[in-house]
Amino acid sequence: MKDLDMPPNAIKILDKGFVALLDHMGDDTTIVNAARVSFGKRVDKMSEKDEKLIRYLLKNRHTSPFEHVQFQFHIKCPLFVRSQWHRHRTWSYNEISSRYTEVKEEFYVPAMFRKQSPSNKQASIEEPADEYCFNVYEGKETPTVEAYIESCKLSVKQYRELLKAGVARELARAVLPQAMYTQFYGTVDLHNLLHFIELRIHPHAQWEIQQYAKALLELITPIVPVTVKIWKELKGMD
Ligand SMILES: Cc1cc2nc3c(=O)[nH]c(=O)nc-3n(C[C@H](O)[C@H](O)[C@H](O)COP(=O)(O)OP(=O)(O)OC[C@H]3O[C@@H](n4cnc5c(N)ncnc54)[C@H](O)[C@@H]3O)c2cc1C
């Protein structure tokens, strides 16, 4: 048995995260064959006619043939990204448990502390917030990044103290910040994956989860190149 490491084919995301494709079933021909089973026909290789069929299926929301293609991913992301991700109920998930294991001191430090958007209550803007903020631990103005790291480190330190005092892992973890990294496996079919990517690659989604959505699209492109090409065209993403 080995520790849960980053797979060699993983795409690195944020400062310590990644997404890797662990396994998959099917490709573009799986989709056309699922659609054509109605007529008792199948192909082994994609043709121009098959590309047209995929375009027709995507355009007319004939979605079930895309459900025959499946992907399993290994994801490492901050807890707040995980919360957004797990709202997508059509995925199957299994996650590392902080009841079974001690949480590692690994938390996300943004490369830029984006400003709150003045017009969209749930969004940020691509501009750095003031460089300094009040650090409650030191009682003085500190560079924002230092105050943030200090806060995360203190939470982790307190977590360790609670464990040392004999507090159960399942309770001690409650003091840990949303920035802590977690890892999970997620399995999903192509139809629901494209739905996820469309919602989470969108500029209205949080920047951090957008980075994961972009990586997912990159990972599946060599497996279903025709579908991705046509889907991007139809969504105006080219
Ligand atoms: C930019 C953005 C902001 C968001 N902000 C918030 C927020 O402030 N608060 C919040 O709570 N959530 C928020 N969400 C989450 C959002 O409401 C959805 O829960 C999430 O995007 C998952 O989408 P989904 O249900 O379509 O996906 P999935 O759960 O994967 O479902 C796919 C599709 O299957 C069908 N489906 C699945 N389960 C059911 C069901 N039980 N009943 C009926 N149909 C079902 C639906 O057609 C659904 O679209 C936000 C999402 C985005 C992208």
The ligand as an SDF file (V2000), in Angstrom:
LIG
                    3D

 53 58  0  0  0  0  0  0  0  0999 V2000
  -21.5840   30.4690  -10.6760 C   0  0  0  0  0  0  0  0  0  0  0  0
  -22.3510   29.5920   -9.7210 C   0  0  0  0  0  0  0  0  0  0  0  0
  -22.8180   30.1280   -8.5350 C   0  0  0  0  0  0  0  0  0  0  0  0
  -23.5240   29.3240   -7.6310 C   0  0  0  0  0  0  0  0  0  0  0  0
  -23.9640   29.8770   -6.4600 N   0  0  0  0  0  0  0  0  0  0  0  0
  -24.6380   29.1110   -5.5640 C   0  0  0  0  0  0  0  0  0  0  0  0
  -25.1020   29.6450   -4.3140 C   0  0  0  0  0  0  0  0  0  0  0  0
  -24.9150   30.8140   -4.0200 O   0  0  0  0  0  0  0  0  0  0  0  0
  -25.7260   28.8210   -3.4610 N   0  0  0  0  0  0  0  0  0  0  0  0
  -25.9730   27.5060   -3.7520 C   0  0  0  0  0  0  0  0  0  0  0  0
  -26.5680   26.8100   -2.9330 O   0  0  0  0  0  0  0  0  0  0  0  0
  -25.5430   26.9780   -4.9180 N   0  0  0  0  0  0  0  0  0  0  0  0
  -24.8840   27.7300   -5.8180 C   0  0  0  0  0  0  0  0  0  0  0  0
  -24.4460   27.1770   -6.9940 N   0  0  0  0  0  0  0  0  0  0  0  0
  -24.6590   25.7290   -7.2240 C   0  0  0  0  0  0  0  0  0  0  0  0
  -25.7830   25.4790   -8.2480 C   0  0  0  0  0  0  0  0  0  0  0  0
  -27.0270   25.9220   -7.7310 O   0  0  0  0  0  0  0  0  0  0  0  0
  -25.8610   23.9750   -8.5670 C   0  0  0  0  0  0  0  0  0  0  0  0
  -26.1600   23.2710   -7.3770 O   0  0  0  0  0  0  0  0  0  0  0  0
  -24.5500   23.4380   -9.1080 C   0  0  0  0  0  0  0  0  0  0  0  0
  -24.0500   24.2820  -10.1290 O   0  0  0  0  0  0  0  0  0  0  0  0
  -24.7900   22.0430   -9.6790 C   0  0  0  0  0  0  0  0  0  0  0  0
  -25.5130   22.1730  -10.8780 O   0  0  0  0  0  0  0  0  0  0  0  0
  -26.5510   21.0800  -11.3470 P   0  0  0  0  0  0  0  0  0  0  0  0
  -27.6020   20.8250  -10.3030 O   0  0  0  0  0  0  0  0  0  0  0  0
  -27.0690   21.5060  -12.6920 O   0  0  0  0  0  0  0  0  0  0  0  0
  -25.5860   19.8020  -11.5170 O   0  0  0  0  0  0  0  0  0  0  0  0
  -25.8370   18.2790  -11.1470 P   0  0  0  0  0  0  0  0  0  0  0  0
  -26.1450   18.1310   -9.7060 O   0  0  0  0  0  0  0  0  0  0  0  0
  -24.6670   17.5150  -11.7060 O   0  0  0  0  0  0  0  0  0  0  0  0
  -27.1240   17.8980  -11.9400 O   0  0  0  0  0  0  0  0  0  0  0  0
  -27.1530   17.9210  -13.3850 C   0  0  0  0  0  0  0  0  0  0  0  0
  -28.6080   18.0580  -13.8100 C   0  0  0  0  0  0  0  0  0  0  0  0
  -29.3250   16.8970  -13.3600 O   0  0  0  0  0  0  0  0  0  0  0  0
  -30.6300   17.2680  -12.9360 C   0  0  0  0  0  0  0  0  0  0  0  0
  -30.7520   16.9290  -11.5010 N   0  0  0  0  0  0  0  0  0  0  0  0
  -29.7940   16.3990  -10.6950 C   0  0  0  0  0  0  0  0  0  0  0  0
  -30.2960   16.1750   -9.4690 N   0  0  0  0  0  0  0  0  0  0  0  0
  -31.5920   16.5610   -9.5110 C   0  0  0  0  0  0  0  0  0  0  0  0
  -32.6270   16.5990   -8.5560 C   0  0  0  0  0  0  0  0  0  0  0  0
  -32.4730   16.1560   -7.3160 N   0  0  0  0  0  0  0  0  0  0  0  0
  -33.8240   17.0660   -8.9480 N   0  0  0  0  0  0  0  0  0  0  0  0
  -34.0340   17.5010  -10.2010 C   0  0  0  0  0  0  0  0  0  0  0  0
  -33.0880   17.5180  -11.1550 N   0  0  0  0  0  0  0  0  0  0  0  0
  -31.8840   17.0550  -10.8170 C   0  0  0  0  0  0  0  0  0  0  0  0
  -30.7440   18.7720  -13.1810 C   0  0  0  0  0  0  0  0  0  0  0  0
  -31.3050   18.9560  -14.4660 O   0  0  0  0  0  0  0  0  0  0  0  0
  -29.3220   19.2520  -13.1870 C   0  0  0  0  0  0  0  0  0  0  0  0
  -29.1060   20.4230  -13.9410 O   0  0  0  0  0  0  0  0  0  0  0  0
  -23.7580   27.9650   -7.9220 C   0  0  0  0  0  0  0  0  0  0  0  0
  -23.2820   27.4430   -9.1340 C   0  0  0  0  0  0  0  0  0  0  0  0
  -22.5890   28.2260  -10.0230 C   0  0  0  0  0  0  0  0  0  0  0  0
  -22.0800   27.6260  -11.3100 C   0  0  0  0  0  0  0  0  0  0  0  0
  1  2  1  0
  2  3  1  0
  2 52  2  0
  3  4  2  0
  4  5  1  0
  4 50  1  0
  5  6  2  0
  6  7  1  0
  6 13  1  0
  7  8  2  0
  7  9  1  0
  9 10  1  0
 10 11  2  0
 10 12  1  0
 12 13  2  0
 13 14  1  0
 14 15  1  0
 14 50  1  0
 15 16  1  0
 16 17  1  0
 16 18  1  0
 18 19  1  0
 18 20  1  0
 20 21  1  0
 20 22  1  0
 22 23  1  0
 23 24  1  0
 24 25  2  0
 24 26  1  0
 24 27  1  0
 27 28  1  0
 28 29  2  0
 28 30  1  0
 28 31  1  0
 31 32  1  0
 32 33  1  0
 33 34  1  0
 33 48  1  0
 34 35  1  0
 35 36  1  0
 35 46  1  0
 36 37  1  0
 36 45  1  0
 37 38  2  0
 38 39  1  0
 39 40  1  0
 39 45  2  0
 40 41  1  0
 40 42  2  0
 42 43  1  0
 43 44  2  0
 44 45  1  0
 46 47  1  0
 46 48  1  0
 48 49  1  0
 50 51  2  0
 51 52  1  0
 52 53  1  0
M  END
$$$$
